[in-house]
Structure formats: structure tokens, C-alpha cells
Amino acid sequence: MNKIALILGSGARVGQAVTTKFLSAGYKVATVSRSAKTTPSDRDDLVHISADLSDPKAVEPVFDVVQQKWGSPPLVVIYNAAQNQPITPNPLTASIDQFTSALNINTVSSYTAASIAYSRNNKVTFIYTGNALSSDTIVPNLTVLGVGKSASSHWVQTAAASTELRPATFYYCDQRDLQGGPCYTGLNGQAHADLYLKLAEQEEQGEPLVVFRAPLEK
């Protein structure tokens, strides 16, 4: 089976660093974001797919494109996509549409991706880019994001604990700053990339909630 990594949510920081890391390790890499990007025509190991992850039904066609291009499903799925709806200190001011869109991106589409990935390859490694909002950290302005991160942390840890899903592995990764404080901005792309490749090539399920410290990027 081809070594294929699918990166859902391919931003300029974590997404780009993870893409570069996995390409250098011999993986074929498919990146996904809502915006269109041009893939160099001379590269057969890299493809970009446009998809709106606020619609969970957009997830399965992404897997179809990857499998049609390289003949195999992903061996690694990394979920970086996230959305917050900034609100006032009153945590109940997000509209239903805003709340639903963010929940779809932060939780429903990630769950959908993991389910599809496992159904096509039971050896898949699924890695979710999380943060401290899944713990006891309460930030009113990040209420909508926190709901999604908390829900995803729960299902990722549940999947990791299920012996029925072995040999697949599942991880929720939470970067902290060097003092152990939460990180909501300034995520260290290289630190994520190094960790994610290590987890991807680790055969046994490790501790599913991975909290790590790294310098913030400006």
C-alpha cells in the first residue's frame, strides 16, 4: 500500500509544515482547504483538493479523489481544520447557523473523516490538531470553538480506547507554550510536523491525548 497522508485543513503554518515533513519522509500528500491552490505539474506526490468542510458530505469525495489518483486510501489522516465564531462575553450570542457551521468543521467533519478513513484502511492513523479548550480551560470568546474541540477530544479518545478499531490509531494533539500555558494562536508548525510524523510511524496506540510544549511562532 502506498504511504499517503491526507491533510484536511492546509493552512500556512501547521498545514504547510506537515506537508513538507511528510513529503520528505516519502509520503504522497493530499492537502485540502476551501480555497483552490495550484499543485506543481512536475510533482506526482502532491495534490490539492478544494472542499468546504462546513459540509460533512464534502468529506467522502475527498477520499475518492485520493484513492483514484494513487490507487490506495490514506495511511495517515491529519485534521487541522478549525473555525471559531468570535462572540461577546455573553457565550450565547452565536447564531444557530454560526454554531452549526463551526460544529460541523470542528467536530462532525472530523468524525466523518475518521469513519471513512477507517472503513477504507483499518491501519490508518488519525491525528486531530486540538488545543487546551478540550480541558477545563474556559474562554467565553472561544465558546463555539471550545464546544467543537471538547467534542472531538472525546470521540478521539473513545476511538483510541476501542480495541475493535485496532490496528488503527487515534490522537488529539494540544500544543502548549514553553510555560505550559494554552496556545490559541502562534502554533509552531515544525513542532507539529515532527510530532505528527512520529505518531504516524508508531505502530501501537499511544496515549491519545498528546500535550506538548513548543515555542510560539510570530
Secondary structure, DSSP 8 states (H G I E B T S, - for coil): ---EEEEES--TTHHHHHHHHHHHTT-EEEEEESS-----TT-SSEEEEE--TTSGGGHHHHHHHHHHHHSS--SEEEE---------SSTT-S-HHHHHHHHIIIIIHHHHHHHHHHHH-TT-EEEEEE-GGGTT---GGGHHHHHHHHHHHHHHHHHHH-GGGTT-EEEEEEEE-TTS-B-SSS--HHHHHHHHHHHHT--S---SEEEEE-----
